[in-house]
Amino acid sequence: MYELQVEGMSCNHCINAVTQAVQDVDPTAKVNVVLAEQKVSISSEADIERIKSSVEEAGYPVLRTTAC
């Protein structure tokens, strides 16, 4: 499980875009976004660097990554 601090999320469209970016790398990933805190919790076996790159390619900078 990982937690990402993601900049620039402000609406449901952002939540969907970030969730899709994670699931493009791992379609079975469980994703929980806390918009008010700009945090994304991810349960996935995929490489976190690939997930992080996908989120950033979607236009959302990842400020911090934490393994939980």
PDB file with SEQRES, HELIX, SHEET and CRYST1 records, atoms N, CA, C and O in Angstrom:
SEQRES   1 A   68  MET TYR GLU LEU GLN VAL GLU GLY MET SER CYS ASN HIS          
SEQRES   2 A   68  CYS ILE ASN ALA VAL THR GLN ALA VAL GLN ASP VAL ASP          
SEQRES   3 A   68  PRO THR ALA LYS VAL ASN VAL VAL LEU ALA GLU GLN LYS          
SEQRES   4 A   68  VAL SER ILE SER SER GLU ALA ASP ILE GLU ARG ILE LYS          
SEQRES   5 A   68  SER SER VAL GLU GLU ALA GLY TYR PRO VAL LEU ARG THR          
SEQRES   6 A   68  THR ALA CYS                                                  
HELIX    1 AA1 ASN A   12  VAL A   25  1                                  14    
HELIX    2 AA2 LEU A   35  GLU A   37  5                                   3    
HELIX    3 AA3 ILE A   48  GLU A   57  1                                  10    
SHEET    1 AA1 4 LYS A  30  VAL A  34  0                                        
SHEET    2 AA1 4 LYS A  39  SER A  43 -1                                        
SHEET    3 AA1 4 TYR A   2  VAL A   6 -1                                        
SHEET    4 AA1 4 VAL A  62  ALA A  67 -1                                        
CRYST1    1.000    1.000    1.000  90.00  90.00  90.00 P 1           1          
ATOM      1  N   MET A   1       0.853  -1.180   0.000  1.00  0.00           N  
ATOM      2  CA  MET A   1       0.000   0.000   0.000  1.00  0.00           C  
ATOM      3  C   MET A   1       0.892   1.234   0.000  1.00  0.00           C  
ATOM      4  O   MET A   1       1.918   1.285   0.679  1.00  0.00           O  
ATOM      5  N   TYR A   2       0.480   2.213  -0.770  1.00  0.00           N  
ATOM      6  CA  TYR A   2       1.217   3.464  -0.884  1.00  0.00           C  
ATOM      7  C   TYR A   2       0.279   4.644  -0.698  1.00  0.00           C  
ATOM      8  O   TYR A   2      -0.928   4.547  -0.921  1.00  0.00           O  
ATOM      9  N   GLU A   3       0.861   5.751  -0.285  1.00  0.00           N  
ATOM     10  CA  GLU A   3       0.118   6.998  -0.215  1.00  0.00           C  
ATOM     11  C   GLU A   3       0.904   8.045  -0.993  1.00  0.00           C  
ATOM     12  O   GLU A   3       2.100   8.235  -0.770  1.00  0.00           O  
ATOM     13  N   LEU A   4       0.217   8.717  -1.904  1.00  0.00           N  
ATOM     14  CA  LEU A   4       0.836   9.780  -2.689  1.00  0.00           C  
ATOM     15  C   LEU A   4       0.254  11.117  -2.281  1.00  0.00           C  
ATOM     16  O   LEU A   4      -0.951  11.231  -2.056  1.00  0.00           O  
ATOM     17  N   GLN A   5       1.090  12.117  -2.185  1.00  0.00           N  
ATOM     18  CA  GLN A   5       0.649  13.505  -2.013  1.00  0.00           C  
ATOM     19  C   GLN A   5       0.644  14.077  -3.426  1.00  0.00           C  
ATOM     20  O   GLN A   5       1.697  14.221  -4.047  1.00  0.00           O  
ATOM     21  N   VAL A   6      -0.540  14.400  -3.931  1.00  0.00           N  
ATOM     22  CA  VAL A   6      -0.697  14.808  -5.326  1.00  0.00           C  
ATOM     23  C   VAL A   6      -1.217  16.239  -5.396  1.00  0.00           C  
ATOM     24  O   VAL A   6      -2.222  16.580  -4.771  1.00  0.00           O  
ATOM     25  N   GLU A   7      -0.529  17.056  -6.156  1.00  0.00           N  
ATOM     26  CA  GLU A   7      -0.884  18.466  -6.281  1.00  0.00           C  
ATOM     27  C   GLU A   7      -1.873  18.677  -7.428  1.00  0.00           C  
ATOM     28  O   GLU A   7      -1.805  18.001  -8.455  1.00  0.00           O  
ATOM     29  N   GLY A   8      -2.786  19.620  -7.238  1.00  0.00           N  
ATOM     30  CA  GLY A   8      -3.646  20.064  -8.329  1.00  0.00           C  
ATOM     31  C   GLY A   8      -5.006  19.399  -8.427  1.00  0.00           C  
ATOM     32  O   GLY A   8      -5.762  19.701  -9.350  1.00  0.00           O  
ATOM     33  N   MET A   9      -5.346  18.506  -7.509  1.00  0.00           N  
ATOM     34  CA  MET A   9      -6.664  17.878  -7.555  1.00  0.00           C  
ATOM     35  C   MET A   9      -7.678  18.798  -6.889  1.00  0.00           C  
ATOM     36  O   MET A   9      -7.471  19.262  -5.768  1.00  0.00           O  
ATOM     37  N   SER A  10      -8.791  19.059  -7.602  1.00  0.00           N  
ATOM     38  CA  SER A  10      -9.773  19.990  -7.041  1.00  0.00           C  
ATOM     39  C   SER A  10     -11.229  19.586  -7.264  1.00  0.00           C  
ATOM     40  O   SER A  10     -12.135  20.248  -6.757  1.00  0.00           O  
ATOM     41  N   CYS A  11     -11.469  18.503  -8.017  1.00  0.00           N  
ATOM     42  CA  CYS A  11     -12.858  18.161  -8.341  1.00  0.00           C  
ATOM     43  C   CYS A  11     -12.981  16.673  -8.660  1.00  0.00           C  
ATOM     44  O   CYS A  11     -11.993  15.938  -8.650  1.00  0.00           O  
ATOM     45  N   ASN A  12     -14.206  16.245  -8.943  1.00  0.00           N  
ATOM     46  CA  ASN A  12     -14.448  14.843  -9.283  1.00  0.00           C  
ATOM     47  C   ASN A  12     -13.731  14.429 -10.556  1.00  0.00           C  
ATOM     48  O   ASN A  12     -13.291  13.285 -10.674  1.00  0.00           O  
ATOM     49  N   HIS A  13     -13.608  15.339 -11.508  1.00  0.00           N  
ATOM     50  CA  HIS A  13     -12.856  15.024 -12.731  1.00  0.00           C  
ATOM     51  C   HIS A  13     -11.417  14.654 -12.376  1.00  0.00           C  
ATOM     52  O   HIS A  13     -10.859  13.707 -12.931  1.00  0.00           O  
ATOM     53  N   CYS A  14     -10.823  15.400 -11.453  1.00  0.00           N  
ATOM     54  CA  CYS A  14      -9.448  15.127 -11.017  1.00  0.00           C  
ATOM     55  C   CYS A  14      -9.354  13.748 -10.360  1.00  0.00           C  
ATOM     56  O   CYS A  14      -8.421  12.990 -10.626  1.00  0.00           O  
ATOM     57  N   ILE A  15     -10.312  13.436  -9.516  1.00  0.00           N  
ATOM     58  CA  ILE A  15     -10.342  12.127  -8.861  1.00  0.00           C  
ATOM     59  C   ILE A  15     -10.387  11.023  -9.908  1.00  0.00           C  
ATOM     60  O   ILE A  15      -9.631  10.055  -9.832  1.00  0.00           O  
ATOM     61  N   ASN A  16     -11.276  11.173 -10.884  1.00  0.00           N  
ATOM     62  CA  ASN A  16     -11.407  10.161 -11.933  1.00  0.00           C  
ATOM     63  C   ASN A  16     -10.142  10.042 -12.768  1.00  0.00           C  
ATOM     64  O   ASN A  16      -9.735   8.935 -13.120  1.00  0.00           O  
ATOM     65  N   ALA A  17      -9.512  11.172 -13.091  1.00  0.00           N  
ATOM     66  CA  ALA A  17      -8.296  11.166 -13.911  1.00  0.00           C  
ATOM     67  C   ALA A  17      -7.146  10.477 -13.180  1.00  0.00           C  
ATOM     68  O   ALA A  17      -6.415   9.687 -13.777  1.00  0.00           O  
ATOM     69  N   VAL A  18      -6.986  10.772 -11.895  1.00  0.00           N  
ATOM     70  CA  VAL A  18      -5.912  10.152 -11.112  1.00  0.00           C  
ATOM     71  C   VAL A  18      -6.189   8.657 -10.926  1.00  0.00           C  
ATOM     72  O   VAL A  18      -5.282   7.835 -11.057  1.00  0.00           O  
ATOM     73  N   THR A  19      -7.423   8.313 -10.627  1.00  0.00           N  
ATOM     74  CA  THR A  19      -7.790   6.901 -10.479  1.00  0.00           C  
ATOM     75  C   THR A  19      -7.519   6.143 -11.768  1.00  0.00           C  
ATOM     76  O   THR A  19      -6.968   5.043 -11.737  1.00  0.00           O  
ATOM     77  N   GLN A  20      -7.901   6.719 -12.899  1.00  0.00           N  
ATOM     78  CA  GLN A  20      -7.669   6.076 -14.193  1.00  0.00           C  
ATOM     79  C   GLN A  20      -6.179   5.931 -14.479  1.00  0.00           C  
ATOM     80  O   GLN A  20      -5.745   4.911 -15.013  1.00  0.00           O  
ATOM     81  N   ALA A  21      -5.401   6.942 -14.128  1.00  0.00           N  
ATOM     82  CA  ALA A  21      -3.951   6.882 -14.343  1.00  0.00           C  
ATOM     83  C   ALA A  21      -3.332   5.719 -13.563  1.00  0.00           C  
ATOM     84  O   ALA A  21      -2.459   5.018 -14.075  1.00  0.00           O  
ATOM     85  N   VAL A  22      -3.788   5.520 -12.326  1.00  0.00           N  
ATOM     86  CA  VAL A  22      -3.297   4.394 -11.521  1.00  0.00           C  
ATOM     87  C   VAL A  22      -3.740   3.081 -12.147  1.00  0.00           C  
ATOM     88  O   VAL A  22      -2.940   2.154 -12.279  1.00  0.00           O  
ATOM     89  N   GLN A  23      -5.012   2.995 -12.533  1.00  0.00           N  
ATOM     90  CA  GLN A  23      -5.550   1.746 -13.067  1.00  0.00           C  
ATOM     91  C   GLN A  23      -5.090   1.461 -14.490  1.00  0.00           C  
ATOM     92  O   GLN A  23      -5.256   0.340 -14.972  1.00  0.00           O  
ATOM     93  N   ASP A  24      -4.519   2.444 -15.172  1.00  0.00           N  
ATOM     94  CA  ASP A  24      -3.878   2.174 -16.460  1.00  0.00           C  
ATOM     95  C   ASP A  24      -2.640   1.302 -16.259  1.00  0.00           C  
ATOM     96  O   ASP A  24      -2.297   0.492 -17.119  1.00  0.00           O  
ATOM     97  N   VAL A  25      -1.978   1.472 -15.126  1.00  0.00           N  
ATOM     98  CA  VAL A  25      -0.801   0.671 -14.792  1.00  0.00           C  
ATOM     99  C   VAL A  25      -1.220  -0.663 -14.177  1.00  0.00           C  
ATOM    100  O   VAL A  25      -0.658  -1.706 -14.511  1.00  0.00           O  
ATOM    101  N   ASP A  26      -2.198  -0.631 -13.287  1.00  0.00           N  
ATOM    102  CA  ASP A  26      -2.688  -1.836 -12.616  1.00  0.00           C  
ATOM    103  C   ASP A  26      -4.213  -1.785 -12.547  1.00  0.00           C  
ATOM    104  O   ASP A  26      -4.772  -1.142 -11.658  1.00  0.00           O  
ATOM    105  N   PRO A  27      -4.888  -2.460 -13.482  1.00  0.00           N  
ATOM    106  CA  PRO A  27      -6.354  -2.419 -13.524  1.00  0.00           C  
ATOM    107  C   PRO A  27      -7.031  -2.937 -12.255  1.00  0.00           C  
ATOM    108  O   PRO A  27      -8.201  -2.633 -12.018  1.00  0.00           O  
ATOM    109  N   THR A  28      -6.320  -3.710 -11.440  1.00  0.00           N  
ATOM    110  CA  THR A  28      -6.920  -4.253 -10.221  1.00  0.00           C  
ATOM    111  C   THR A  28      -6.598  -3.410  -8.984  1.00  0.00           C  
ATOM    112  O   THR A  28      -7.002  -3.766  -7.877  1.00  0.00           O  
ATOM    113  N   ALA A  29      -5.886  -2.315  -9.155  1.00  0.00           N  
ATOM    114  CA  ALA A  29      -5.503  -1.468  -8.016  1.00  0.00           C  
ATOM    115  C   ALA A  29      -6.733  -0.891  -7.333  1.00  0.00           C  
ATOM    116  O   ALA A  29      -7.714  -0.525  -7.979  1.00  0.00           O  
ATOM    117  N   LYS A  30      -6.652  -0.821  -6.023  1.00  0.00           N  
ATOM    118  CA  LYS A  30      -7.690  -0.140  -5.245  1.00  0.00           C  
ATOM    119  C   LYS A  30      -7.168   1.263  -4.964  1.00  0.00           C  
ATOM    120  O   LYS A  30      -6.059   1.434  -4.458  1.00  0.00           O  
ATOM    121  N   VAL A  31      -7.980   2.268  -5.298  1.00  0.00           N  
ATOM    122  CA  VAL A  31      -7.559   3.668  -5.202  1.00  0.00           C  
ATOM    123  C   VAL A  31      -8.568   4.433  -4.354  1.00  0.00           C  
ATOM    124  O   VAL A  31      -9.775   4.341  -4.576  1.00  0.00           O  
ATOM    125  N   ASN A  32      -8.067   5.183  -3.388  1.00  0.00           N  
ATOM    126  CA  ASN A  32      -8.914   6.042  -2.564  1.00  0.00           C  
ATOM    127  C   ASN A  32      -8.309   7.440  -2.559  1.00  0.00           C  
ATOM    128  O   ASN A  32      -7.160   7.628  -2.159  1.00  0.00           O  
ATOM    129  N   VAL A  33      -9.094   8.421  -3.008  1.00  0.00           N  
ATOM    130  CA  VAL A  33      -8.628   9.804  -3.080  1.00  0.00           C  
ATOM    131  C   VAL A  33      -9.312  10.629  -1.994  1.00  0.00           C  
ATOM    132  O   VAL A  33     -10.535  10.602  -1.860  1.00  0.00           O  
ATOM    133  N   VAL A  34      -8.512  11.360  -1.221  1.00  0.00           N  
ATOM    134  CA  VAL A  34      -9.033  12.311  -0.237  1.00  0.00           C  
ATOM    135  C   VAL A  34      -8.711  13.690  -0.794  1.00  0.00           C  
ATOM    136  O   VAL A  34      -7.612  14.216  -0.622  1.00  0.00           O  
ATOM    137  N   LEU A  35      -9.704  14.254  -1.465  1.00  0.00           N  
ATOM    138  CA  LEU A  35      -9.515  15.508  -2.192  1.00  0.00           C  
ATOM    139  C   LEU A  35      -9.052  16.644  -1.287  1.00  0.00           C  
ATOM    140  O   LEU A  35      -8.142  17.390  -1.649  1.00  0.00           O  
ATOM    141  N   ALA A  36      -9.660  16.782  -0.126  1.00  0.00           N  
ATOM    142  CA  ALA A  36      -9.340  17.891   0.779  1.00  0.00           C  
ATOM    143  C   ALA A  36      -7.882  17.862   1.239  1.00  0.00           C  
ATOM    144  O   ALA A  36      -7.291  18.904   1.521  1.00  0.00           O  
ATOM    145  N   GLU A  37      -7.310  16.658   1.310  1.00  0.00           N  
ATOM    146  CA  GLU A  37      -5.922  16.513   1.761  1.00  0.00           C  
ATOM    147  C   GLU A  37      -4.955  16.304   0.600  1.00  0.00           C  
ATOM    148  O   GLU A  37      -3.742  16.235   0.801  1.00  0.00           O  
ATOM    149  N   GLN A  38      -5.499  16.203  -0.626  1.00  0.00           N  
ATOM    150  CA  GLN A  38      -4.692  15.961  -1.829  1.00  0.00           C  
ATOM    151  C   GLN A  38      -3.875  14.672  -1.690  1.00  0.00           C  
ATOM    152  O   GLN A  38      -2.714  14.611  -2.094  1.00  0.00           O  
ATOM    153  N   LYS A  39      -4.509  13.643  -1.110  1.00  0.00           N  
ATOM    154  CA  LYS A  39      -3.840  12.364  -0.896  1.00  0.00           C  
ATOM    155  C   LYS A  39      -4.523  11.263  -1.685  1.00  0.00           C  
ATOM    156  O   LYS A  39      -5.743  11.247  -1.844  1.00  0.00           O  
ATOM    157  N   VAL A  40      -3.703  10.343  -2.176  1.00  0.00           N  
ATOM    158  CA  VAL A  40      -4.197   9.189  -2.908  1.00  0.00           C  
ATOM    159  C   VAL A  40      -3.609   7.944  -2.255  1.00  0.00           C  
ATOM    160  O   VAL A  40      -2.390   7.778  -2.219  1.00  0.00           O  
ATOM    161  N   SER A  41      -4.469   7.070  -1.739  1.00  0.00           N  
ATOM    162  CA  SER A  41      -4.031   5.796  -1.179  1.00  0.00           C  
ATOM    163  C   SER A  41      -4.214   4.734  -2.250  1.00  0.00           C  
ATOM    164  O   SER A  41      -5.258   4.660  -2.897  1.00  0.00           O  
ATOM    165  N   ILE A  42      -3.187   3.915  -2.430  1.00  0.00           N  
ATOM    166  CA  ILE A  42      -3.195   2.927  -3.503  1.00  0.00           C  
ATOM    167  C   ILE A  42      -2.793   1.571  -2.947  1.00  0.00           C  
ATOM    168  O   ILE A  42      -1.766   1.440  -2.281  1.00  0.00           O  
ATOM    169  N   SER A  43      -3.607   0.572  -3.224  1.00  0.00           N  
ATOM    170  CA  SER A  43      -3.265  -0.804  -2.912  1.00  0.00           C  
ATOM    171  C   SER A  43      -3.010  -1.502  -4.241  1.00  0.00           C  
ATOM    172  O   SER A  43      -3.933  -1.732  -5.021  1.00  0.00           O  
ATOM    173  N   SER A  44      -1.733  -1.841  -4.491  1.00  0.00           N  
ATOM    174  CA  SER A  44      -1.353  -2.404  -5.780  1.00  0.00           C  
ATOM    175  C   SER A  44      -0.038  -3.154  -5.652  1.00  0.00           C  
ATOM    176  O   SER A  44       0.796  -2.828  -4.807  1.00  0.00           O  
ATOM    177  N   GLU A  45       0.136  -4.155  -6.491  1.00  0.00           N  
ATOM    178  CA  GLU A  45       1.402  -4.883  -6.566  1.00  0.00           C  
ATOM    179  C   GLU A  45       2.316  -4.286  -7.639  1.00  0.00           C  
ATOM    180  O   GLU A  45       3.469  -4.697  -7.769  1.00  0.00           O  
ATOM    181  N   ALA A  46       1.814  -3.329  -8.398  1.00  0.00           N  
ATOM    182  CA  ALA A  46       2.599  -2.723  -9.481  1.00  0.00           C  
ATOM    183  C   ALA A  46       3.711  -1.846  -8.918  1.00  0.00           C  
ATOM    184  O   ALA A  46       3.650  -1.401  -7.771  1.00  0.00           O  
ATOM    185  N   ASP A  47       4.716  -1.608  -9.735  1.00  0.00           N  
ATOM    186  CA  ASP A  47       5.835  -0.746  -9.362  1.00  0.00           C  
ATOM    187  C   ASP A  47       5.339   0.674  -9.109  1.00  0.00           C  
ATOM    188  O   ASP A  47       4.682   1.267  -9.965  1.00  0.00           O  
ATOM    189  N   ILE A  48       5.649   1.214  -7.946  1.00  0.00           N  
ATOM    190  CA  ILE A  48       5.145   2.536  -7.575  1.00  0.00           C  
ATOM    191  C   ILE A  48       5.700   3.620  -8.493  1.00  0.00           C  
ATOM    192  O   ILE A  48       5.032   4.629  -8.722  1.00  0.00           O  
ATOM    193  N   GLU A  49       6.888   3.435  -9.015  1.00  0.00           N  
ATOM    194  CA  GLU A  49       7.457   4.439  -9.922  1.00  0.00           C  
ATOM    195  C   GLU A  49       6.656   4.515 -11.222  1.00  0.00           C  
ATOM    196  O   GLU A  49       6.488   5.596 -11.786  1.00  0.00           O  
ATOM    197  N   ARG A  50       6.167   3.380 -11.693  1.00  0.00           N  
ATOM    198  CA  ARG A  50       5.316   3.376 -12.897  1.00  0.00           C  
ATOM    199  C   ARG A  50       3.996   4.076 -12.615  1.00  0.00           C  
ATOM    200  O   ARG A  50       3.503   4.841 -13.444  1.00  0.00           O  
ATOM    201  N   ILE A  51       3.427   3.815 -11.450  1.00  0.00           N  
ATOM    202  CA  ILE A  51       2.174   4.466 -11.062  1.00  0.00           C  
ATOM    203  C   ILE A  51       2.382   5.968 -10.950  1.00  0.00           C  
ATOM    204  O   ILE A  51       1.589   6.754 -11.469  1.00  0.00           O  
ATOM    205  N   LYS A  52       3.446   6.359 -10.275  1.00  0.00           N  
ATOM    206  CA  LYS A  52       3.766   7.774 -10.096  1.00  0.00           C  
ATOM    207  C   LYS A  52       3.925   8.470 -11.452  1.00  0.00           C  
ATOM    208  O   LYS A  52       3.403   9.568 -11.650  1.00  0.00           O  
ATOM    209  N   SER A  53       4.631   7.845 -12.369  1.00  0.00           N  
ATOM    210  CA  SER A  53       4.819   8.413 -13.707  1.00  0.00           C  
ATOM    211  C   SER A  53       3.495   8.575 -14.435  1.00  0.00           C  
ATOM    212  O   SER A  53       3.273   9.580 -15.111  1.00  0.00           O  
ATOM    213  N   SER A  54       2.620   7.598 -14.302  1.00  0.00           N  
ATOM    214  CA  SER A  54       1.318   7.663 -14.959  1.00  0.00           C  
ATOM    215  C   SER A  54       0.478   8.815 -14.418  1.00  0.00           C  
ATOM    216  O   SER A  54      -0.177   9.522 -15.183  1.00  0.00           O  
ATOM    217  N   VAL A  55       0.497   9.002 -13.101  1.00  0.00           N  
ATOM    218  CA  VAL A  55      -0.246  10.108 -12.479  1.00  0.00           C  
ATOM    219  C   VAL A  55       0.316  11.448 -12.958  1.00  0.00           C  
ATOM    220  O   VAL A  55      -0.439  12.367 -13.273  1.00  0.00           O  
ATOM    221  N   GLU A  56       1.637  11.551 -13.010  1.00  0.00           N  
ATOM    222  CA  GLU A  56       2.259  12.800 -13.456  1.00  0.00           C  
ATOM    223  C   GLU A  56       1.989  13.066 -14.935  1.00  0.00           C  
ATOM    224  O   GLU A  56       1.791  14.215 -15.330  1.00  0.00           O  
ATOM    225  N   GLU A  57       1.978  12.016 -15.757  1.00  0.00           N  
ATOM    226  CA  GLU A  57       1.654  12.173 -17.181  1.00  0.00           C  
ATOM    227  C   GLU A  57       0.215  12.645 -17.368  1.00  0.00           C  
ATOM    228  O   GLU A  57      -0.102  13.291 -18.366  1.00  0.00           O  
ATOM    229  N   ALA A  58      -0.653  12.325 -16.414  1.00  0.00           N  
ATOM    230  CA  ALA A  58      -2.048  12.778 -16.470  1.00  0.00           C  
ATOM    231  C   ALA A  58      -2.176  14.247 -16.067  1.00  0.00           C  
ATOM    232  O   ALA A  58      -3.252  14.836 -16.168  1.00  0.00           O  
ATOM    233  N   GLY A  59      -1.055  14.838 -15.606  1.00  0.00           N  
ATOM    234  CA  GLY A  59      -1.060  16.262 -15.287  1.00  0.00           C  
ATOM    235  C   GLY A  59      -1.117  16.600 -13.810  1.00  0.00           C  
ATOM    236  O   GLY A  59      -1.405  17.739 -13.442  1.00  0.00           O  
ATOM    237  N   TYR A  60      -0.843  15.612 -12.957  1.00  0.00           N  
ATOM    238  CA  TYR A  60      -0.925  15.824 -11.514  1.00  0.00           C  
ATOM    239  C   TYR A  60       0.431  15.521 -10.870  1.00  0.00           C  
ATOM    240  O   TYR A  60       0.794  14.355 -10.720  1.00  0.00           O  
ATOM    241  N   PRO A  61       1.179  16.554 -10.490  1.00  0.00           N  
ATOM    242  CA  PRO A  61       2.495  16.342  -9.885  1.00  0.00           C  
ATOM    243  C   PRO A  61       2.403  15.581  -8.554  1.00  0.00           C  
ATOM    244  O   PRO A  61       1.575  15.891  -7.697  1.00  0.00           O  
ATOM    245  N   VAL A  62       3.267  14.592  -8.411  1.00  0.00           N  
ATOM    246  CA  VAL A  62       3.354  13.831  -7.166  1.00  0.00           C  
ATOM    247  C   VAL A  62       4.449  14.467  -6.312  1.00  0.00           C  
ATOM    248  O   VAL A  62       5.623  14.453  -6.681  1.00  0.00           O  
ATOM    249  N   LEU A  63       4.053  15.019  -5.176  1.00  0.00           N  
ATOM    250  CA  LEU A  63       4.991  15.718  -4.307  1.00  0.00           C  
ATOM    251  C   LEU A  63       5.723  14.783  -3.352  1.00  0.00           C  
ATOM    252  O   LEU A  63       6.860  15.047  -2.960  1.00  0.00           O  
ATOM    253  N   ARG A  64       5.057  13.681  -2.980  1.00  0.00           N  
ATOM    254  CA  ARG A  64       5.645  12.769  -2.001  1.00  0.00           C  
ATOM    255  C   ARG A  64       5.031  11.387  -2.165  1.00  0.00           C  
ATOM    256  O   ARG A  64       3.856  11.254  -2.505  1.00  0.00           O  
ATOM    257  N   THR A  65       5.833  10.367  -1.923  1.00  0.00           N  
ATOM    258  CA  THR A  65       5.370   8.985  -1.948  1.00  0.00           C  
ATOM    259  C   THR A  65       5.748   8.327  -0.629  1.00  0.00           C  
ATOM    260  O   THR A  65       6.895   8.416  -0.190  1.00  0.00           O  
ATOM    261  N   THR A  66       4.782   7.668   0.000  1.00  0.00           N  
ATOM    262  CA  THR A  66       5.027   6.998   1.272  1.00  0.00           C  
ATOM    263  C   THR A  66       4.520   5.564   1.185  1.00  0.00           C  
ATOM    264  O   THR A  66       3.394   5.325   0.748  1.00  0.00           O  
ATOM    265  N   ALA A  67       5.348   4.614   1.600  1.00  0.00           N  
ATOM    266  CA  ALA A  67       4.902   3.225   1.701  1.00  0.00           C  
ATOM    267  C   ALA A  67       4.216   3.049   3.050  1.00  0.00           C  
ATOM    268  O   ALA A  67       4.744   3.456   4.084  1.00  0.00           O  
ATOM    269  N   CYS A  68       3.047   2.444   3.028  1.00  0.00           N  
ATOM    270  CA  CYS A  68       2.289   2.255   4.275  1.00  0.00           C  
ATOM    271  C   CYS A  68       2.345   0.805   4.713  1.00  0.00           C  
ATOM    272  O   CYS A  68       1.769   0.447   5.740  1.00  0.00           O  
TER     273      CYS A  68                                                      
END                                                                             
